[in-house]
Amino acid sequence: MKMKHNKKRNSAFIFEVLIRELTKSIIEKDNNKKKIIISLIKENFKNNTILSRDLELYKALLDTRGVNRDVAEKLMFECRMQRCTIDQKQLFLEQGKLINKINKYISKNAFSTFVPNYRNIATAYQIFDSRTKTKKRVLLENQLILQMIGNDKKENHLLESIDNLTLRTFIKNFNQKYNGDLIKEQRELLNVYISAFSDNGSELCVFLNEEITRLKKIIKQSLELKEIKRDAQMLEKTQKILEILNNTSKRPVDGNFVEDILKIQNLVKEINQ
């Protein structure tokens, strides 16, 4: 039976989730959420905590690049030996406490966050897991060793492929749901949204600021159209859309947020026709 990667029990994945949620809270100017996340990171990943010790071993395998094979193999061996010295029961308990806090204070959906390096993080998890069969572990170790002695070109190509696959899936689902091709502005939004996970959201923040300003302007102008003024139902719906745009700063930039903007972009296209 194939062993499933339990990402909630992967210290490196949990840490990445917190960092990406922190980035989103900064973009959204959600200071309360930002303080909570910073507190969780400091509390659980400060020096000498069991989670920080575990994370350090993950990072040693995942962040090392440009070494020779002997060094990579020695590092792999040492990391596995050090991992055996960590009290697994205590680690499980500390992970459980942190998982509960993330679910309670951030969001249960946080663990669905897209992490670009997910495949390598999952590989390291299986290498460390005592239940992994010997043959499989050796193959997985060799996979990470090859990355440690190589450069980032192959990894960057893999990340680009993952991003493109995620984008294509998002577009496919949207098209199936709304039965239509994406317009230029919608494709731009999706591209920037997917890229946000690898550039800390800086480009997304700028794009959303400009795009939401554009959409607000057009929706406000549409309130003066005779067709909308004379139709009470249309007028009410248009006002609700404007309200959604005015409240975007209070919402997390997640899939639901992006989907709402995509719908409004489509509406604005119809208004401009």
Backbone torsions as a table, in degrees:
resi	resn	phi	psi	omega
1	MET	NA	134.8	-179.2
2	LYS	-73.2	129.5	-179.0
3	MET	-80.3	129.8	-177.8
4	LYS	-86.5	138.3	177.1
5	HIS	-74.2	122.1	178.2
6	ASN	-94.9	91.6	-173.4
7	LYS	-63.2	-26.9	178.7
8	LYS	-71.9	-14.5	177.4
9	ARG	-107.5	20.7	179.1
10	ASN	-110.4	108.1	-175.3
11	SER	-59.0	-35.8	179.8
12	ALA	-67.7	-39.8	178.9
13	PHE	-67.5	-43.6	179.0
14	ILE	-58.5	-43.5	-180.0
15	PHE	-62.7	-43.7	178.9
16	GLU	-62.5	-39.2	177.8
17	VAL	-59.9	-45.7	-179.7
18	LEU	-63.7	-42.0	-179.8
19	ILE	-64.6	-41.1	-179.1
20	ARG	-73.0	-34.3	175.0
21	GLU	-68.3	-34.9	176.9
22	LEU	-64.8	-43.4	178.1
23	THR	-59.7	-45.0	179.5
24	LYS	-63.2	-39.5	-179.3
25	SER	-65.5	-33.3	177.7
26	ILE	-69.4	-43.8	178.8
27	ILE	-62.2	-40.3	-177.6
28	GLU	-82.9	-3.6	-178.7
29	LYS	58.4	37.0	177.6
30	ASP	-93.3	85.5	-173.9
31	ASN	-65.0	-33.9	179.4
32	ASN	-65.1	-46.0	178.5
33	LYS	-65.0	-39.0	179.9
34	LYS	-60.6	-44.8	180.0
35	LYS	-62.7	-40.6	179.9
36	ILE	-62.8	-45.8	-177.5
37	ILE	-66.3	-43.7	178.5
38	ILE	-60.0	-41.3	178.9
39	SER	-62.5	-42.2	179.8
40	LEU	-65.4	-39.9	179.6
41	ILE	-65.5	-47.0	-179.3
42	LYS	-63.7	-41.5	-177.1
43	GLU	-67.6	-41.1	-172.3
44	ASN	-97.7	-24.0	-175.5
45	PHE	-118.9	18.0	174.5
46	LYS	-70.5	165.9	-176.7
47	ASN	-54.3	137.4	173.5
48	ASN	75.7	2.3	171.7
49	THR	-74.9	158.0	-178.3
50	ILE	-65.4	-32.7	178.1
51	LEU	-70.8	-37.9	179.3
52	SER	-68.9	-36.7	176.8
53	ARG	-63.5	-41.9	179.0
54	ASP	-66.1	-45.5	179.7
55	LEU	-60.5	-39.4	-179.4
56	GLU	-59.0	-37.5	179.6
57	LEU	-70.6	-39.3	175.2
58	TYR	-60.0	-47.8	-176.5
59	LYS	-64.1	-35.3	178.9
60	ALA	-59.6	-38.3	179.4
61	LEU	-79.6	-37.2	-171.4
62	LEU	-87.3	-26.4	-174.1
63	ASP	-99.9	-12.0	-177.6
64	THR	-75.1	131.3	179.1
65	ARG	-143.2	150.0	171.8
66	GLY	77.0	19.9	177.4
67	VAL	-99.2	165.2	177.8
68	ASN	-80.9	171.3	-173.4
69	ARG	-64.7	-38.3	-179.8
70	ASP	-59.7	-45.0	-179.6
71	VAL	-65.1	-43.4	-179.2
72	ALA	-61.9	-42.7	-179.6
73	GLU	-68.1	-38.1	178.4
74	LYS	-66.5	-41.5	179.0
75	LEU	-62.8	-41.6	178.1
76	MET	-60.4	-46.0	-179.5
77	PHE	-62.5	-46.7	-178.2
78	GLU	-63.9	-39.7	179.5
79	CYS	-63.9	-41.6	178.6
80	ARG	-65.3	-40.6	179.6
81	MET	-66.0	-43.2	179.0
82	GLN	-64.7	-35.9	179.8
83	ARG	-63.1	-32.8	179.5
84	CYS	-67.9	-21.2	-179.0
85	THR	-83.8	-10.8	179.4
86	ILE	-80.5	131.2	178.7
87	ASP	-68.4	107.1	-174.1
88	GLN	-66.8	-34.0	178.0
89	LYS	-66.5	-43.2	178.5
90	GLN	-66.7	-39.4	177.9
91	LEU	-61.2	-44.1	179.4
92	PHE	-60.4	-42.5	179.7
93	LEU	-64.7	-44.4	-178.9
94	GLU	-67.0	-38.2	176.0
95	GLN	-63.4	-42.2	179.9
96	GLY	-60.6	-43.3	178.5
97	LYS	-61.0	-44.6	-178.5
98	LEU	-67.7	-40.6	177.5
99	ILE	-58.2	-45.3	179.4
100	ASN	-61.3	-39.8	-179.8
101	LYS	-69.0	-38.4	177.8
102	ILE	-64.2	-44.7	178.5
103	ASN	-61.3	-40.1	-174.8
104	LYS	-79.1	-45.3	-170.6
105	TYR	-100.3	-18.8	-179.7
106	ILE	-111.9	-77.4	177.5
107	SER	-178.5	143.6	174.8
108	LYS	-67.0	-22.9	179.6
109	ASN	-79.3	-6.4	-178.1
110	ALA	-58.2	-33.0	-177.2
111	PHE	-76.4	-2.5	174.0
112	SER	-94.3	1.9	179.5
113	THR	-56.9	136.5	177.7
114	PHE	-74.6	121.9	177.8
115	VAL	-115.5	113.1	-175.0
116	PRO	-53.8	-37.3	-176.0
117	ASN	-91.4	21.2	-172.1
118	TYR	-56.8	-42.6	-176.0
119	ARG	-60.5	-45.7	179.5
120	ASN	-68.0	-37.3	178.1
121	ILE	-62.2	-41.3	178.8
122	ALA	-67.3	-36.3	178.3
123	THR	-63.1	-46.0	179.1
124	ALA	-61.2	-39.4	179.0
125	TYR	-58.1	-45.1	-178.3
126	GLN	-70.3	-31.9	176.2
127	ILE	-64.7	-39.5	-179.0
128	PHE	-77.5	-21.5	-174.7
129	ASP	-77.1	123.3	-177.0
130	SER	-65.5	-17.4	-179.1
131	ARG	-80.8	-11.1	-178.5
132	THR	-69.4	131.2	-179.9
133	LYS	-63.5	147.5	-174.1
134	THR	-55.5	-48.7	-177.8
135	LYS	-60.6	-44.5	-179.4
136	LYS	-65.0	-40.8	-179.6
137	ARG	-61.5	-43.5	-179.7
138	VAL	-60.8	-42.5	179.1
139	LEU	-64.9	-40.9	179.3
140	LEU	-68.1	-39.4	177.3
141	GLU	-61.4	-44.0	179.6
142	ASN	-62.5	-35.5	178.4
143	GLN	-60.7	-46.0	179.3
144	LEU	-73.7	-34.4	178.1
145	ILE	-61.2	-42.1	178.3
146	LEU	-61.4	-34.4	177.7
147	GLN	-72.5	-36.5	179.6
148	MET	-66.2	-33.5	-177.9
149	ILE	-92.3	-7.6	179.1
150	GLY	-97.8	-157.5	176.9
151	ASN	-119.1	-172.5	-173.6
152	ASP	-88.2	-2.0	-174.0
153	LYS	-62.1	-47.3	-179.0
154	LYS	-64.5	-40.8	-179.0
155	GLU	-65.4	-41.1	179.1
156	ASN	-64.4	-36.7	177.7
157	HIS	-65.1	-39.2	178.0
158	LEU	-63.7	-44.7	179.4
159	LEU	-60.7	-41.9	179.1
160	GLU	-62.7	-39.5	179.0
161	SER	-64.8	-40.7	178.5
162	ILE	-63.8	-45.0	179.0
163	ASP	-59.1	-44.4	-179.0
164	ASN	-65.2	-39.2	178.5
165	LEU	-64.6	-44.1	178.8
166	THR	-61.0	-43.4	-179.9
167	LEU	-63.8	-44.8	-179.4
168	ARG	-62.6	-39.6	178.8
169	THR	-64.0	-43.9	179.7
170	PHE	-61.1	-46.4	-179.3
171	ILE	-64.3	-42.8	-179.9
172	LYS	-60.7	-47.2	179.5
173	ASN	-61.9	-39.8	-179.5
174	PHE	-66.6	-44.3	-179.6
175	ASN	-63.6	-40.0	179.1
176	GLN	-65.5	-37.5	-176.8
177	LYS	-74.6	-39.1	-174.5
178	TYR	-111.0	4.1	171.2
179	ASN	52.0	56.5	178.0
180	GLY	-170.3	163.1	178.6
181	ASP	-84.1	146.5	178.9
182	LEU	-72.0	140.6	176.1
183	ILE	-84.4	171.3	-175.8
184	LYS	-54.4	-47.9	-177.6
185	GLU	-63.2	-35.6	179.5
186	GLN	-69.0	-40.9	178.3
187	ARG	-64.6	-39.4	178.5
188	GLU	-61.9	-44.7	179.8
189	LEU	-60.6	-46.5	-178.8
190	LEU	-64.3	-40.6	178.3
191	ASN	-60.5	-46.7	-178.4
192	VAL	-68.3	-37.1	179.3
193	TYR	-62.3	-46.3	179.1
194	ILE	-65.0	-42.1	-178.6
195	SER	-66.1	-23.4	-176.1
196	ALA	-58.2	-26.6	-176.7
197	PHE	-75.7	-11.3	178.7
198	SER	-114.4	-8.6	179.0
199	ASP	-121.5	21.1	178.3
200	ASN	63.5	17.5	172.2
201	GLY	80.5	6.6	-176.7
202	SER	-64.3	-44.9	-179.6
203	GLU	-67.6	-37.9	179.1
204	LEU	-62.1	-42.3	-179.8
205	CYS	-59.4	-45.5	179.8
206	VAL	-66.4	-44.9	-177.8
207	PHE	-61.7	-47.4	-178.1
208	LEU	-63.5	-39.0	178.7
209	ASN	-59.5	-45.4	-179.1
210	GLU	-71.9	-42.2	-176.0
211	GLU	-69.7	-42.5	179.5
212	ILE	-66.4	-36.4	175.7
213	THR	-61.9	-42.3	179.0
214	ARG	-63.8	-45.3	-178.4
215	LEU	-65.1	-41.1	178.1
216	LYS	-59.1	-44.5	-178.1
217	LYS	-59.9	-45.5	-177.7
218	ILE	-69.5	-41.0	179.4
219	ILE	-65.2	-41.2	178.1
220	LYS	-61.1	-43.4	179.7
221	GLN	-64.2	-34.7	-177.4
222	SER	-67.1	-23.6	178.5
223	LEU	-64.7	-17.3	179.6
224	GLU	-93.0	-5.3	179.3
225	LEU	-70.1	139.3	-178.0
226	LYS	-60.4	-41.6	-178.2
227	GLU	-58.2	-37.0	-178.7
228	ILE	-82.8	-40.3	179.7
229	LYS	-59.2	-38.8	-175.3
230	ARG	-81.6	-13.1	-178.6
231	ASP	-110.5	106.1	-176.0
232	ALA	-58.7	-38.1	-178.9
233	GLN	-68.1	-44.8	178.3
234	MET	-64.0	-39.1	-179.8
235	LEU	-63.1	-43.4	179.5
236	GLU	-63.9	-43.2	179.8
237	LYS	-64.6	-39.9	-180.0
238	THR	-65.5	-39.9	178.0
239	GLN	-64.9	-36.3	178.2
240	LYS	-66.5	-38.4	178.8
241	ILE	-64.9	-42.0	178.1
242	LEU	-62.4	-37.9	178.2
243	GLU	-64.2	-40.0	177.1
244	ILE	-59.8	-44.9	179.8
245	LEU	-65.2	-36.7	-179.7
246	ASN	-70.0	-21.2	-177.2
247	ASN	-105.5	11.6	-177.0
248	THR	-62.2	-30.9	-178.0
249	SER	-66.4	-17.3	-178.1
250	LYS	-92.7	-3.4	-175.1
251	ARG	-108.0	151.1	174.4
252	PRO	-72.2	143.1	179.3
253	VAL	-84.6	83.3	-179.9
254	ASP	-121.2	-168.2	-178.4
255	GLY	-59.7	-39.8	179.7
256	ASN	-65.4	-40.2	177.8
257	PHE	-60.4	-50.8	-178.3
258	VAL	-61.8	-39.6	-179.7
259	GLU	-62.9	-39.0	177.7
260	ASP	-63.4	-42.3	179.8
261	ILE	-66.2	-38.6	177.6
262	LEU	-60.1	-41.7	178.7
263	LYS	-64.0	-43.4	-178.9
264	ILE	-66.6	-36.5	176.8
265	GLN	-60.8	-40.3	179.4
266	ASN	-66.1	-40.0	177.8
267	LEU	-63.4	-43.5	179.7
268	VAL	-62.8	-36.2	175.8
269	LYS	-60.1	-43.4	179.6
270	GLU	-66.0	-37.2	178.8
271	ILE	-63.6	-38.7	-177.1
272	ASN	-78.9	-9.9	-178.4
273	GLN	-73.8	NA	NA
